Amino acid sequence: MAGTGRVLVQTPLPLGEFSAPRPDLAVTTATPHWDGGRHRTLLVIEVAGASPTRTAGPRFLYAHALIDEY
């Protein structure tokens, strides 16, 4: 079904064997992606607090996971 997705709020987002950050909000496809049977992540939102360096680590994970927008 085109145009549908899932909204995840502070839910672990498995990005690899050893990585599952908890973004504040994530939007994924509603059905699993053909590659590996996982849902494709389309958007990730991390709300930065007073220290933006604290959230810098997950940004590199999101970029490496080829997430469309973060």
PyMOL Python script that loads the backbone (N, CA, C, O; Angstrom):
from pymol import cmd

cmd.read_pdbstr("""\
ATOM      1  N   MET A   1       0.842  -1.166   0.000  1.00  0.00           N
ATOM      2  CA  MET A   1       0.000   0.000   0.000  1.00  0.00           C
ATOM      3  C   MET A   1       0.892   1.235   0.000  1.00  0.00           C
ATOM      4  O   MET A   1       1.609   1.473   0.972  1.00  0.00           O
ATOM      5  N   ALA A   2       0.863   2.004  -1.041  1.00  0.00           N
ATOM      6  CA  ALA A   2       1.714   3.183  -1.164  1.00  0.00           C
ATOM      7  C   ALA A   2       1.238   4.292  -0.239  1.00  0.00           C
ATOM      8  O   ALA A   2       0.038   4.455  -0.017  1.00  0.00           O
ATOM      9  N   GLY A   3       2.181   5.049   0.297  1.00  0.00           N
ATOM     10  CA  GLY A   3       1.849   6.201   1.115  1.00  0.00           C
ATOM     11  C   GLY A   3       1.552   5.890   2.565  1.00  0.00           C
ATOM     12  O   GLY A   3       1.060   6.765   3.277  1.00  0.00           O
ATOM     13  N   THR A   4       1.828   4.688   3.035  1.00  0.00           N
ATOM     14  CA  THR A   4       1.595   4.373   4.436  1.00  0.00           C
ATOM     15  C   THR A   4       2.924   4.151   5.139  1.00  0.00           C
ATOM     16  O   THR A   4       3.922   3.794   4.513  1.00  0.00           O
ATOM     17  N   GLY A   5       2.923   4.367   6.434  1.00  0.00           N
ATOM     18  CA  GLY A   5       4.139   4.186   7.206  1.00  0.00           C
ATOM     19  C   GLY A   5       3.820   3.971   8.662  1.00  0.00           C
ATOM     20  O   GLY A   5       2.656   3.948   9.062  1.00  0.00           O
ATOM     21  N   ARG A   6       4.871   3.812   9.459  1.00  0.00           N
ATOM     22  CA  ARG A   6       4.728   3.648  10.908  1.00  0.00           C
ATOM     23  C   ARG A   6       5.481   4.775  11.587  1.00  0.00           C
ATOM     24  O   ARG A   6       6.560   5.166  11.142  1.00  0.00           O
ATOM     25  N   VAL A   7       4.916   5.297  12.662  1.00  0.00           N
ATOM     26  CA  VAL A   7       5.573   6.325  13.471  1.00  0.00           C
ATOM     27  C   VAL A   7       5.992   5.670  14.779  1.00  0.00           C
ATOM     28  O   VAL A   7       5.167   5.102  15.494  1.00  0.00           O
ATOM     29  N   LEU A   8       7.277   5.756  15.082  1.00  0.00           N
ATOM     30  CA  LEU A   8       7.822   5.177  16.305  1.00  0.00           C
ATOM     31  C   LEU A   8       8.298   6.297  17.213  1.00  0.00           C
ATOM     32  O   LEU A   8       9.024   7.188  16.772  1.00  0.00           O
ATOM     33  N   VAL A   9       7.897   6.262  18.476  1.00  0.00           N
ATOM     34  CA  VAL A   9       8.289   7.292  19.442  1.00  0.00           C
ATOM     35  C   VAL A   9       9.178   6.654  20.501  1.00  0.00           C
ATOM     36  O   VAL A   9       8.741   5.767  21.235  1.00  0.00           O
ATOM     37  N   GLN A  10      10.416   7.103  20.579  1.00  0.00           N
ATOM     38  CA  GLN A  10      11.420   6.622  21.534  1.00  0.00           C
ATOM     39  C   GLN A  10      11.474   5.099  21.584  1.00  0.00           C
ATOM     40  O   GLN A  10      11.495   4.498  22.658  1.00  0.00           O
ATOM     41  N   THR A  11      11.495   4.494  20.415  1.00  0.00           N
ATOM     42  CA  THR A  11      11.557   3.045  20.264  1.00  0.00           C
ATOM     43  C   THR A  11      12.934   2.683  19.714  1.00  0.00           C
ATOM     44  O   THR A  11      13.440   3.376  18.831  1.00  0.00           O
ATOM     45  N   PRO A  12      13.553   1.612  20.218  1.00  0.00           N
ATOM     46  CA  PRO A  12      14.850   1.213  19.659  1.00  0.00           C
ATOM     47  C   PRO A  12      14.762   0.996  18.148  1.00  0.00           C
ATOM     48  O   PRO A  12      13.832   0.364  17.646  1.00  0.00           O
ATOM     49  N   LEU A  13      15.737   1.528  17.453  1.00  0.00           N
ATOM     50  CA  LEU A  13      15.790   1.432  15.996  1.00  0.00           C
ATOM     51  C   LEU A  13      17.016   0.601  15.627  1.00  0.00           C
ATOM     52  O   LEU A  13      18.129   1.125  15.616  1.00  0.00           O
ATOM     53  N   PRO A  14      16.833  -0.691  15.324  1.00  0.00           N
ATOM     54  CA  PRO A  14      17.996  -1.536  15.028  1.00  0.00           C
ATOM     55  C   PRO A  14      18.686  -1.107  13.734  1.00  0.00           C
ATOM     56  O   PRO A  14      18.106  -1.182  12.651  1.00  0.00           O
ATOM     57  N   LEU A  15      19.936  -0.658  13.867  1.00  0.00           N
ATOM     58  CA  LEU A  15      20.698  -0.204  12.706  1.00  0.00           C
ATOM     59  C   LEU A  15      21.824  -1.152  12.344  1.00  0.00           C
ATOM     60  O   LEU A  15      22.499  -0.960  11.332  1.00  0.00           O
ATOM     61  N   GLY A  16      22.028  -2.148  13.140  1.00  0.00           N
ATOM     62  CA  GLY A  16      23.087  -3.114  12.890  1.00  0.00           C
ATOM     63  C   GLY A  16      23.086  -4.150  13.986  1.00  0.00           C
ATOM     64  O   GLY A  16      22.213  -4.166  14.854  1.00  0.00           O
ATOM     65  N   GLU A  17      24.067  -5.005  13.932  1.00  0.00           N
ATOM     66  CA  GLU A  17      24.142  -6.085  14.912  1.00  0.00           C
ATOM     67  C   GLU A  17      24.326  -5.576  16.343  1.00  0.00           C
ATOM     68  O   GLU A  17      23.824  -6.184  17.288  1.00  0.00           O
ATOM     69  N   PHE A  18      25.047  -4.462  16.502  1.00  0.00           N
ATOM     70  CA  PHE A  18      25.359  -3.963  17.839  1.00  0.00           C
ATOM     71  C   PHE A  18      24.826  -2.560  18.099  1.00  0.00           C
ATOM     72  O   PHE A  18      25.251  -1.918  19.060  1.00  0.00           O
ATOM     73  N   SER A  19      23.918  -2.072  17.279  1.00  0.00           N
ATOM     74  CA  SER A  19      23.472  -0.694  17.409  1.00  0.00           C
ATOM     75  C   SER A  19      21.956  -0.596  17.324  1.00  0.00           C
ATOM     76  O   SER A  19      21.343  -1.063  16.365  1.00  0.00           O
ATOM     77  N   ALA A  20      21.353   0.027  18.356  1.00  0.00           N
ATOM     78  CA  ALA A  20      19.907   0.249  18.364  1.00  0.00           C
ATOM     79  C   ALA A  20      19.601   1.544  19.125  1.00  0.00           C
ATOM     80  O   ALA A  20      19.075   1.498  20.237  1.00  0.00           O
ATOM     81  N   PRO A  21      19.930   2.706  18.528  1.00  0.00           N
ATOM     82  CA  PRO A  21      19.630   3.967  19.211  1.00  0.00           C
ATOM     83  C   PRO A  21      18.122   4.162  19.368  1.00  0.00           C
ATOM     84  O   PRO A  21      17.330   3.523  18.676  1.00  0.00           O
ATOM     85  N   ARG A  22      17.736   5.049  20.279  1.00  0.00           N
ATOM     86  CA  ARG A  22      16.331   5.348  20.536  1.00  0.00           C
ATOM     87  C   ARG A  22      16.052   6.792  20.127  1.00  0.00           C
ATOM     88  O   ARG A  22      16.083   7.682  20.978  1.00  0.00           O
ATOM     89  N   PRO A  23      15.782   7.045  18.855  1.00  0.00           N
ATOM     90  CA  PRO A  23      15.490   8.422  18.445  1.00  0.00           C
ATOM     91  C   PRO A  23      14.176   8.891  19.060  1.00  0.00           C
ATOM     92  O   PRO A  23      13.322   8.082  19.425  1.00  0.00           O
ATOM     93  N   ASP A  24      14.025  10.209  19.169  1.00  0.00           N
ATOM     94  CA  ASP A  24      12.790  10.759  19.715  1.00  0.00           C
ATOM     95  C   ASP A  24      11.597  10.403  18.837  1.00  0.00           C
ATOM     96  O   ASP A  24      10.503  10.154  19.344  1.00  0.00           O
ATOM     97  N   LEU A  25      11.803  10.378  17.530  1.00  0.00           N
ATOM     98  CA  LEU A  25      10.735  10.027  16.595  1.00  0.00           C
ATOM     99  C   LEU A  25      11.356   9.409  15.350  1.00  0.00           C
ATOM    100  O   LEU A  25      12.394   9.873  14.878  1.00  0.00           O
ATOM    101  N   ALA A  26      10.735   8.376  14.821  1.00  0.00           N
ATOM    102  CA  ALA A  26      11.188   7.757  13.576  1.00  0.00           C
ATOM    103  C   ALA A  26       9.966   7.388  12.746  1.00  0.00           C
ATOM    104  O   ALA A  26       8.936   6.985  13.285  1.00  0.00           O
ATOM    105  N   VAL A  27      10.090   7.529  11.431  1.00  0.00           N
ATOM    106  CA  VAL A  27       9.036   7.116  10.507  1.00  0.00           C
ATOM    107  C   VAL A  27       9.625   6.036   9.613  1.00  0.00           C
ATOM    108  O   VAL A  27      10.661   6.238   8.981  1.00  0.00           O
ATOM    109  N   THR A  28       8.961   4.895   9.566  1.00  0.00           N
ATOM    110  CA  THR A  28       9.425   3.774   8.743  1.00  0.00           C
ATOM    111  C   THR A  28       8.323   3.366   7.767  1.00  0.00           C
ATOM    112  O   THR A  28       7.175   3.796   7.885  1.00  0.00           O
ATOM    113  N   THR A  29       8.692   2.540   6.815  1.00  0.00           N
ATOM    114  CA  THR A  29       7.690   1.996   5.911  1.00  0.00           C
ATOM    115  C   THR A  29       6.764   1.077   6.703  1.00  0.00           C
ATOM    116  O   THR A  29       7.160   0.512   7.723  1.00  0.00           O
ATOM    117  N   ALA A  30       5.542   0.934   6.230  1.00  0.00           N
ATOM    118  CA  ALA A  30       4.566   0.097   6.922  1.00  0.00           C
ATOM    119  C   ALA A  30       4.856  -1.390   6.739  1.00  0.00           C
ATOM    120  O   ALA A  30       4.565  -2.200   7.619  1.00  0.00           O
ATOM    121  N   THR A  31       5.432  -1.739   5.592  1.00  0.00           N
ATOM    122  CA  THR A  31       5.752  -3.139   5.316  1.00  0.00           C
ATOM    123  C   THR A  31       7.262  -3.308   5.270  1.00  0.00           C
ATOM    124  O   THR A  31       7.974  -2.372   4.908  1.00  0.00           O
ATOM    125  N   PRO A  32       7.758  -4.474   5.627  1.00  0.00           N
ATOM    126  CA  PRO A  32       9.206  -4.696   5.598  1.00  0.00           C
ATOM    127  C   PRO A  32       9.783  -4.492   4.202  1.00  0.00           C
ATOM    128  O   PRO A  32       9.176  -4.848   3.193  1.00  0.00           O
ATOM    129  N   HIS A  33      10.972  -3.908   4.184  1.00  0.00           N
ATOM    130  CA  HIS A  33      11.717  -3.692   2.945  1.00  0.00           C
ATOM    131  C   HIS A  33      12.209  -5.050   2.444  1.00  0.00           C
ATOM    132  O   HIS A  33      12.503  -5.935   3.247  1.00  0.00           O
ATOM    133  N   TRP A  34      12.298  -5.216   1.154  1.00  0.00           N
ATOM    134  CA  TRP A  34      12.693  -6.506   0.582  1.00  0.00           C
ATOM    135  C   TRP A  34      14.090  -6.928   1.000  1.00  0.00           C
ATOM    136  O   TRP A  34      14.384  -8.123   1.035  1.00  0.00           O
ATOM    137  N   ASP A  35      14.961  -5.974   1.320  1.00  0.00           N
ATOM    138  CA  ASP A  35      16.351  -6.283   1.670  1.00  0.00           C
ATOM    139  C   ASP A  35      16.466  -6.596   3.161  1.00  0.00           C
ATOM    140  O   ASP A  35      16.552  -5.675   3.974  1.00  0.00           O
ATOM    141  N   GLY A  36      16.468  -7.840   3.524  1.00  0.00           N
ATOM    142  CA  GLY A  36      16.667  -8.242   4.908  1.00  0.00           C
ATOM    143  C   GLY A  36      15.394  -8.322   5.724  1.00  0.00           C
ATOM    144  O   GLY A  36      15.455  -8.637   6.912  1.00  0.00           O
ATOM    145  N   GLY A  37      14.254  -8.052   5.137  1.00  0.00           N
ATOM    146  CA  GLY A  37      12.996  -8.155   5.857  1.00  0.00           C
ATOM    147  C   GLY A  37      12.779  -7.104   6.932  1.00  0.00           C
ATOM    148  O   GLY A  37      11.919  -7.275   7.796  1.00  0.00           O
ATOM    149  N   ARG A  38      13.550  -6.010   6.894  1.00  0.00           N
ATOM    150  CA  ARG A  38      13.385  -4.948   7.901  1.00  0.00           C
ATOM    151  C   ARG A  38      12.588  -3.801   7.298  1.00  0.00           C
ATOM    152  O   ARG A  38      12.526  -3.639   6.079  1.00  0.00           O
ATOM    153  N   HIS A  39      11.986  -3.015   8.166  1.00  0.00           N
ATOM    154  CA  HIS A  39      11.290  -1.816   7.720  1.00  0.00           C
ATOM    155  C   HIS A  39      12.324  -0.767   7.332  1.00  0.00           C
ATOM    156  O   HIS A  39      13.319  -0.597   8.036  1.00  0.00           O
ATOM    157  N   ARG A  40      12.113  -0.074   6.246  1.00  0.00           N
ATOM    158  CA  ARG A  40      13.039   0.975   5.816  1.00  0.00           C
ATOM    159  C   ARG A  40      12.724   2.250   6.582  1.00  0.00           C
ATOM    160  O   ARG A  40      11.573   2.685   6.626  1.00  0.00           O
ATOM    161  N   THR A  41      13.735   2.845   7.180  1.00  0.00           N
ATOM    162  CA  THR A  41      13.547   4.078   7.936  1.00  0.00           C
ATOM    163  C   THR A  41      13.630   5.269   6.996  1.00  0.00           C
ATOM    164  O   THR A  41      14.603   5.420   6.257  1.00  0.00           O
ATOM    165  N   LEU A  42      12.604   6.116   7.026  1.00  0.00           N
ATOM    166  CA  LEU A  42      12.522   7.258   6.127  1.00  0.00           C
ATOM    167  C   LEU A  42      12.939   8.559   6.798  1.00  0.00           C
ATOM    168  O   LEU A  42      13.506   9.439   6.150  1.00  0.00           O
ATOM    169  N   LEU A  43      12.659   8.687   8.099  1.00  0.00           N
ATOM    170  CA  LEU A  43      12.911   9.935   8.819  1.00  0.00           C
ATOM    171  C   LEU A  43      13.234   9.624  10.263  1.00  0.00           C
ATOM    172  O   LEU A  43      12.594   8.771  10.877  1.00  0.00           O
ATOM    173  N   VAL A  44      14.236  10.320  10.816  1.00  0.00           N
ATOM    174  CA  VAL A  44      14.591  10.209  12.229  1.00  0.00           C
ATOM    175  C   VAL A  44      14.698  11.616  12.786  1.00  0.00           C
ATOM    176  O   VAL A  44      15.299  12.493  12.166  1.00  0.00           O
ATOM    177  N   ILE A  45      14.115  11.830  13.956  1.00  0.00           N
ATOM    178  CA  ILE A  45      14.212  13.132  14.628  1.00  0.00           C
ATOM    179  C   ILE A  45      14.810  12.914  16.013  1.00  0.00           C
ATOM    180  O   ILE A  45      14.299  12.126  16.808  1.00  0.00           O
ATOM    181  N   GLU A  46      15.892  13.621  16.284  1.00  0.00           N
ATOM    182  CA  GLU A  46      16.539  13.649  17.599  1.00  0.00           C
ATOM    183  C   GLU A  46      16.474  15.085  18.092  1.00  0.00           C
ATOM    184  O   GLU A  46      16.960  15.992  17.417  1.00  0.00           O
ATOM    185  N   VAL A  47      15.888  15.301  19.245  1.00  0.00           N
ATOM    186  CA  VAL A  47      15.818  16.646  19.808  1.00  0.00           C
ATOM    187  C   VAL A  47      17.075  16.871  20.638  1.00  0.00           C
ATOM    188  O   VAL A  47      17.320  16.161  21.614  1.00  0.00           O
ATOM    189  N   ALA A  48      17.870  17.867  20.244  1.00  0.00           N
ATOM    190  CA  ALA A  48      19.134  18.151  20.936  1.00  0.00           C
ATOM    191  C   ALA A  48      18.864  18.987  22.176  1.00  0.00           C
ATOM    192  O   ALA A  48      18.076  19.932  22.149  1.00  0.00           O
ATOM    193  N   GLY A  49      19.525  18.625  23.250  1.00  0.00           N
ATOM    194  CA  GLY A  49      19.425  19.386  24.481  1.00  0.00           C
ATOM    195  C   GLY A  49      20.483  20.478  24.517  1.00  0.00           C
ATOM    196  O   GLY A  49      20.850  21.039  23.485  1.00  0.00           O
ATOM    197  N   ALA A  50      20.958  20.766  25.690  1.00  0.00           N
ATOM    198  CA  ALA A  50      21.954  21.820  25.863  1.00  0.00           C
ATOM    199  C   ALA A  50      23.298  21.425  25.264  1.00  0.00           C
ATOM    200  O   ALA A  50      24.096  22.296  24.919  1.00  0.00           O
ATOM    201  N   SER A  51      23.562  20.122  25.133  1.00  0.00           N
ATOM    202  CA  SER A  51      24.845  19.653  24.627  1.00  0.00           C
ATOM    203  C   SER A  51      24.655  18.909  23.310  1.00  0.00           C
ATOM    204  O   SER A  51      24.356  17.715  23.323  1.00  0.00           O
ATOM    205  N   PRO A  52      24.823  19.588  22.162  1.00  0.00           N
ATOM    206  CA  PRO A  52      24.639  18.912  20.878  1.00  0.00           C
ATOM    207  C   PRO A  52      25.658  17.806  20.621  1.00  0.00           C
ATOM    208  O   PRO A  52      25.416  16.948  19.772  1.00  0.00           O
ATOM    209  N   THR A  53      26.791  17.798  21.324  1.00  0.00           N
ATOM    210  CA  THR A  53      27.778  16.737  21.111  1.00  0.00           C
ATOM    211  C   THR A  53      27.252  15.403  21.627  1.00  0.00           C
ATOM    212  O   THR A  53      27.698  14.350  21.170  1.00  0.00           O
ATOM    213  N   ARG A  54      26.313  15.427  22.569  1.00  0.00           N
ATOM    214  CA  ARG A  54      25.740  14.199  23.101  1.00  0.00           C
ATOM    215  C   ARG A  54      24.956  13.441  22.023  1.00  0.00           C
ATOM    216  O   ARG A  54      24.905  12.211  22.048  1.00  0.00           O
ATOM    217  N   THR A  55      24.352  14.157  21.085  1.00  0.00           N
ATOM    218  CA  THR A  55      23.559  13.524  20.033  1.00  0.00           C
ATOM    219  C   THR A  55      24.346  13.360  18.734  1.00  0.00           C
ATOM    220  O   THR A  55      23.782  12.931  17.727  1.00  0.00           O
ATOM    221  N   ALA A  56      25.630  13.693  18.740  1.00  0.00           N
ATOM    222  CA  ALA A  56      26.426  13.587  17.510  1.00  0.00           C
ATOM    223  C   ALA A  56      26.658  12.140  17.111  1.00  0.00           C
ATOM    224  O   ALA A  56      26.675  11.832  15.919  1.00  0.00           O
ATOM    225  N   GLY A  57      26.837  11.244  18.074  1.00  0.00           N
ATOM    226  CA  GLY A  57      27.093   9.839  17.773  1.00  0.00           C
ATOM    227  C   GLY A  57      26.015   9.198  16.925  1.00  0.00           C
ATOM    228  O   GLY A  57      26.332   8.605  15.893  1.00  0.00           O
ATOM    229  N   PRO A  58      24.739   9.293  17.321  1.00  0.00           N
ATOM    230  CA  PRO A  58      23.683   8.679  16.510  1.00  0.00           C
ATOM    231  C   PRO A  58      23.589   9.237  15.091  1.00  0.00           C
ATOM    232  O   PRO A  58      23.178   8.516  14.182  1.00  0.00           O
ATOM    233  N   ARG A  59      23.958  10.496  14.880  1.00  0.00           N
ATOM    234  CA  ARG A  59      23.894  11.055  13.523  1.00  0.00           C
ATOM    235  C   ARG A  59      24.759  10.266  12.559  1.00  0.00           C
ATOM    236  O   ARG A  59      24.360  10.037  11.417  1.00  0.00           O
ATOM    237  N   PHE A  60      25.933   9.848  12.998  1.00  0.00           N
ATOM    238  CA  PHE A  60      26.813   9.060  12.143  1.00  0.00           C
ATOM    239  C   PHE A  60      26.208   7.679  11.865  1.00  0.00           C
ATOM    240  O   PHE A  60      26.354   7.145  10.765  1.00  0.00           O
ATOM    241  N   LEU A  61      25.533   7.107  12.861  1.00  0.00           N
ATOM    242  CA  LEU A  61      24.865   5.823  12.658  1.00  0.00           C
ATOM    243  C   LEU A  61      23.746   5.955  11.628  1.00  0.00           C
ATOM    244  O   LEU A  61      23.590   5.092  10.764  1.00  0.00           O
ATOM    245  N   TYR A  62      22.970   7.033  11.717  1.00  0.00           N
ATOM    246  CA  TYR A  62      21.860   7.245  10.784  1.00  0.00           C
ATOM    247  C   TYR A  62      22.384   7.449   9.360  1.00  0.00           C
ATOM    248  O   TYR A  62      21.803   6.938   8.402  1.00  0.00           O
ATOM    249  N   ALA A  63      23.466   8.184   9.228  1.00  0.00           N
ATOM    250  CA  ALA A  63      24.046   8.412   7.902  1.00  0.00           C
ATOM    251  C   ALA A  63      24.563   7.096   7.311  1.00  0.00           C
ATOM    252  O   ALA A  63      24.359   6.809   6.132  1.00  0.00           O
ATOM    253  N   HIS A  64      25.226   6.316   8.141  1.00  0.00           N
ATOM    254  CA  HIS A  64      25.766   5.038   7.681  1.00  0.00           C
ATOM    255  C   HIS A  64      24.646   4.057   7.303  1.00  0.00           C
ATOM    256  O   HIS A  64      24.826   3.223   6.416  1.00  0.00           O
ATOM    257  N   ALA A  65      23.495   4.158   7.975  1.00  0.00           N
ATOM    258  CA  ALA A  65      22.359   3.272   7.700  1.00  0.00           C
ATOM    259  C   ALA A  65      21.542   3.730   6.492  1.00  0.00           C
ATOM    260  O   ALA A  65      20.532   3.111   6.156  1.00  0.00           O
ATOM    261  N   LEU A  66      21.974   4.813   5.835  1.00  0.00           N
ATOM    262  CA  LEU A  66      21.317   5.346   4.642  1.00  0.00           C
ATOM    263  C   LEU A  66      19.872   5.766   4.898  1.00  0.00           C
ATOM    264  O   LEU A  66      18.998   5.546   4.060  1.00  0.00           O
ATOM    265  N   ILE A  67      19.628   6.367   6.056  1.00  0.00           N
ATOM    266  CA  ILE A  67      18.310   6.904   6.369  1.00  0.00           C
ATOM    267  C   ILE A  67      18.118   8.177   5.569  1.00  0.00           C
ATOM    268  O   ILE A  67      19.017   9.016   5.514  1.00  0.00           O
ATOM    269  N   ASP A  68      16.965   8.331   4.951  1.00  0.00           N
ATOM    270  CA  ASP A  68      16.721   9.452   4.043  1.00  0.00           C
ATOM    271  C   ASP A  68      16.884  10.822   4.708  1.00  0.00           C
ATOM    272  O   ASP A  68      17.565  11.689   4.161  1.00  0.00           O
ATOM    273  N   GLU A  69      16.282  11.027   5.855  1.00  0.00           N
ATOM    274  CA  GLU A  69      16.350  12.324   6.558  1.00  0.00           C
ATOM    275  C   GLU A  69      16.573  12.087   8.045  1.00  0.00           C
ATOM    276  O   GLU A  69      15.917  11.246   8.658  1.00  0.00           O
ATOM    277  N   TYR A  70      17.509  12.842   8.615  1.00  0.00           N
ATOM    278  CA  TYR A  70      17.754  12.737  10.069  1.00  0.00           C
ATOM    279  C   TYR A  70      18.160  14.083  10.602  1.00  0.00           C
ATOM    280  O   TYR A  70      18.413  14.223  11.798  1.00  0.00           O
TER     281      TYR A  70
END
""", "prot")
cmd.dss("prot")
cmd.show_as("cartoon", "prot")
cmd.util.cbc("prot")
cmd.orient("prot")
